[in-house]
C-alpha cells in the first residue's frame, strides 16, 4: 500500500495504537539497530508544544519525527527543534524523511529551526536550508552536527 500524507498530531491527540507504533519504530531503530543507550523517552514527547509527524503504510509507522518548542532557544532564535527522525529499515531510500521534513517546513518554515543531525544525513537537511554550526560532536556514540535554519529559510 502506498504511503499517505503525513499524519500530524500533538501528544493529546495520539491514540494508544499510534503511540505504540511510533515508539516501537523509535526503539527498534535507536536501541536495537543503532545501539543507542541513552534515554529515548525523555518526557519531551508529552509537552503541549511538541508536534508528532509520521507516515504509515499497511498499518505500520514507516517514518517519524517530532518538533519540539523550546521556551529558551538553544541557538540564536531557533525555538523549534526537529528530532527523533527515523525511517524503518524496509522503507529507507524512498524519500520518506524528505516528505516529513517538507511538511515541517510547510508548517513552521516562517520560524527558525534547529536540529542535531547524524553526520551521514547532513546533506538531506542542507537541502531544506539547514546550515551546520559549531564543531561536529559525539552523541550517543554517533557523530553529529548541529544545524540551524533561519526563519523563512
C-alpha positions as a Markdown table, in Angstrom:
| # | Residue | x | y | z |
|---|---|---|---|---|
| 1 | Unk | 0.0 | 0.0 | 0.0 |
| 2 | Unk | 1.4 | 3.5 | -0.8 |
| 3 | Unk | 2.2 | 6.0 | 1.9 |
| 4 | Unk | -0.5 | 8.5 | 2.7 |
| 5 | Unk | 0.1 | 12.1 | 3.5 |
| 6 | Unk | 1.9 | 12.8 | 6.8 |
| 7 | Unk | -0.1 | 12.4 | 9.9 |
| 8 | Unk | 0.4 | 15.3 | 12.3 |
| 9 | Unk | -0.8 | 15.3 | 15.9 |
| 10 | Unk | 0.1 | 16.7 | 19.4 |
| 11 | Unk | 0.5 | 14.2 | 22.2 |
| 12 | Unk | -3.0 | 14.7 | 23.5 |
| 13 | Unk | -4.5 | 13.5 | 20.1 |
| 14 | Unk | -2.4 | 10.4 | 19.7 |
| 15 | Unk | -4.3 | 7.1 | 20.1 |
| 16 | Unk | -2.6 | 4.3 | 22.1 |
| 17 | Unk | -2.1 | 2.3 | 18.9 |
| 18 | Unk | -0.4 | 5.3 | 17.2 |
| 19 | Unk | 1.8 | 5.9 | 20.2 |
| 20 | Unk | 2.7 | 2.2 | 20.4 |
| 21 | Unk | 3.6 | 2.1 | 16.7 |
| 22 | Unk | 5.7 | 5.3 | 16.9 |
| 23 | Unk | 7.6 | 4.2 | 20.0 |
| 24 | Unk | 8.2 | 0.7 | 18.5 |
| 25 | Unk | 9.8 | 2.2 | 15.4 |
| 26 | Unk | 11.9 | 4.6 | 17.5 |
| 27 | Unk | 13.1 | 1.9 | 19.9 |
| 28 | Unk | 13.7 | -0.7 | 17.1 |
| 29 | Unk | 15.9 | 1.7 | 15.2 |
| 30 | Unk | 17.6 | 3.7 | 18.0 |
| 31 | Unk | 18.1 | 0.9 | 20.6 |
| 32 | Unk | 18.3 | -2.3 | 18.6 |
| 33 | Unk | 19.8 | -1.2 | 15.3 |
| 34 | Unk | 21.9 | 1.7 | 16.3 |
| 35 | Unk | 22.6 | 0.5 | 19.9 |
| 36 | Unk | 22.0 | 3.9 | 21.4 |
| 37 | Unk | 22.0 | 3.5 | 25.2 |
| 38 | Unk | 20.6 | 6.9 | 26.1 |
| 39 | Unk | 17.1 | 7.6 | 27.4 |
| 40 | Unk | 14.6 | 7.5 | 24.5 |
| 41 | Unk | 11.5 | 8.5 | 26.5 |
| 42 | Unk | 12.6 | 11.9 | 27.7 |
| 43 | Unk | 9.2 | 13.4 | 28.6 |
| 44 | Unk | 9.5 | 15.9 | 25.7 |
| 45 | Unk | 7.0 | 13.9 | 23.6 |
| 46 | Unk | 4.2 | 14.9 | 26.0 |
| 47 | Unk | 4.9 | 18.6 | 26.1 |
| 48 | Unk | 2.0 | 20.7 | 24.7 |
| 49 | Unk | 4.2 | 22.4 | 22.1 |
| 50 | Unk | 5.5 | 19.1 | 20.7 |
| 51 | Unk | 4.1 | 18.0 | 17.3 |
| 52 | Unk | 4.5 | 14.4 | 16.1 |
| 53 | Unk | 4.8 | 13.7 | 12.3 |
| 54 | Unk | 4.7 | 10.3 | 10.7 |
| 55 | Unk | 3.9 | 8.3 | 7.6 |
| 56 | Unk | 2.3 | 4.8 | 7.7 |
| 57 | Unk | 1.7 | 2.0 | 5.3 |
| 58 | Unk | -0.2 | -1.2 | 5.8 |
| 59 | Unk | -0.8 | -0.2 | 9.5 |
| 60 | Unk | 2.9 | 0.2 | 10.2 |
| 61 | Unk | 4.7 | 3.5 | 11.0 |
| 62 | Unk | 7.3 | 3.8 | 8.3 |
| 63 | Unk | 8.9 | 7.1 | 9.3 |
| 64 | Unk | 8.6 | 9.6 | 12.1 |
| 65 | Unk | 9.9 | 12.8 | 13.5 |
| 66 | Unk | 8.9 | 15.2 | 16.2 |
| 67 | Unk | 9.1 | 19.0 | 16.5 |
| 68 | Unk | 9.8 | 20.5 | 20.0 |
| 69 | Unk | 9.1 | 24.0 | 21.1 |
| 70 | Unk | 11.9 | 25.3 | 23.4 |
| 71 | Unk | 11.0 | 28.2 | 25.7 |
| 72 | Unk | 14.6 | 29.2 | 25.6 |
| 73 | Unk | 16.3 | 28.7 | 22.2 |
| 74 | Unk | 19.5 | 26.6 | 22.4 |
| 75 | Unk | 20.9 | 28.5 | 19.4 |
| 76 | Unk | 20.1 | 32.0 | 18.2 |
| 77 | Unk | 16.3 | 32.3 | 17.8 |
| 78 | Unk | 15.6 | 28.6 | 17.0 |
| 79 | Unk | 12.8 | 27.7 | 19.4 |
| 80 | Unk | 11.6 | 24.8 | 17.1 |
| 81 | Unk | 13.8 | 21.7 | 17.3 |
| 82 | Unk | 13.4 | 18.8 | 15.0 |
| 83 | Unk | 14.4 | 15.4 | 16.4 |
| 84 | Unk | 14.0 | 11.7 | 16.6 |
| 85 | Unk | 14.0 | 11.5 | 12.8 |
| 86 | Unk | 13.7 | 7.8 | 11.9 |
| 87 | Unk | 12.8 | 5.6 | 8.9 |
| 88 | Unk | 12.0 | 1.9 | 9.1 |
| 89 | Unk | 14.9 | -0.1 | 7.6 |
| 90 | Unk | 12.5 | -1.7 | 5.0 |
| 91 | Unk | 11.5 | 1.8 | 3.8 |
| 92 | Unk | 14.8 | 3.6 | 3.6 |
| 93 | Unk | 15.7 | 5.3 | 0.3 |
| 94 | Unk | 12.1 | 6.0 | -0.6 |
| 95 | Unk | 12.2 | 9.7 | 0.4 |
| 96 | Unk | 10.0 | 9.4 | 3.4 |
| 97 | Unk | 12.2 | 11.7 | 5.6 |
| 98 | Unk | 12.0 | 14.3 | 2.8 |
| 99 | Unk | 8.2 | 14.1 | 2.9 |
| 100 | Unk | 8.1 | 14.6 | 6.6 |
| 101 | Unk | 10.7 | 17.4 | 6.5 |
| 102 | Unk | 8.8 | 19.2 | 3.8 |
| 103 | Unk | 5.6 | 19.1 | 5.9 |
| 104 | Unk | 7.5 | 20.6 | 8.8 |
| 105 | Unk | 8.9 | 23.3 | 6.6 |
| 106 | Unk | 5.4 | 24.0 | 5.3 |
| 107 | Unk | 4.1 | 24.2 | 8.9 |
| 108 | Unk | 6.9 | 26.1 | 10.6 |
| 109 | Unk | 9.1 | 27.5 | 7.8 |
| 110 | Unk | 8.4 | 31.0 | 9.0 |
| 111 | Unk | 10.2 | 30.2 | 12.3 |
| 112 | Unk | 13.8 | 29.5 | 12.9 |
| 113 | Unk | 14.6 | 25.8 | 13.5 |
| 114 | Unk | 17.4 | 23.7 | 14.9 |
| 115 | Unk | 18.3 | 20.0 | 14.7 |
| 116 | Unk | 21.2 | 17.7 | 15.7 |
| 117 | Unk | 22.0 | 15.6 | 12.6 |
| 118 | Unk | 23.8 | 12.3 | 12.4 |
| 119 | Unk | 26.8 | 13.0 | 10.1 |
| 120 | Unk | 25.6 | 10.8 | 7.2 |
| 121 | Unk | 22.3 | 12.7 | 6.9 |
| 122 | Unk | 23.6 | 16.3 | 6.9 |
| 123 | Unk | 23.1 | 16.7 | 3.1 |
| 124 | Unk | 19.4 | 15.9 | 3.5 |
| 125 | Unk | 18.9 | 18.7 | 6.0 |
| 126 | Unk | 21.1 | 21.1 | 3.9 |
| 127 | Unk | 18.6 | 20.5 | 1.1 |
| 128 | Unk | 16.0 | 22.1 | 3.3 |
| 129 | Unk | 18.1 | 25.1 | 4.2 |
| 130 | Unk | 19.7 | 23.9 | 7.4 |
| 131 | Unk | 23.3 | 25.1 | 7.8 |
| 132 | Unk | 25.9 | 23.4 | 10.1 |
| 133 | Unk | 27.2 | 25.4 | 13.0 |
| 134 | Unk | 29.8 | 24.5 | 15.7 |
| 135 | Unk | 32.1 | 21.6 | 15.7 |
| 136 | Unk | 30.9 | 18.0 | 15.0 |
| 137 | Unk | 30.5 | 16.1 | 18.2 |
| 138 | Unk | 29.8 | 12.6 | 19.5 |
| 139 | Unk | 26.3 | 12.0 | 20.9 |
| 140 | Unk | 25.2 | 8.5 | 22.0 |
| 141 | Unk | 28.3 | 7.1 | 20.3 |
| 142 | Unk | 27.4 | 8.6 | 16.9 |
| 143 | Unk | 28.9 | 11.6 | 15.2 |
| 144 | Unk | 26.5 | 14.5 | 15.0 |
| 145 | Unk | 26.4 | 18.0 | 13.6 |
| 146 | Unk | 24.2 | 20.8 | 14.9 |
| 147 | Unk | 22.3 | 22.6 | 12.1 |
| 148 | Unk | 20.3 | 25.8 | 12.0 |
| 149 | Unk | 17.6 | 27.1 | 9.6 |
| 150 | Unk | 16.7 | 30.8 | 9.8 |
| 151 | Unk | 13.0 | 31.8 | 9.7 |
| 152 | Unk | 11.8 | 31.8 | 6.1 |
| 153 | Unk | 14.7 | 29.6 | 5.0 |
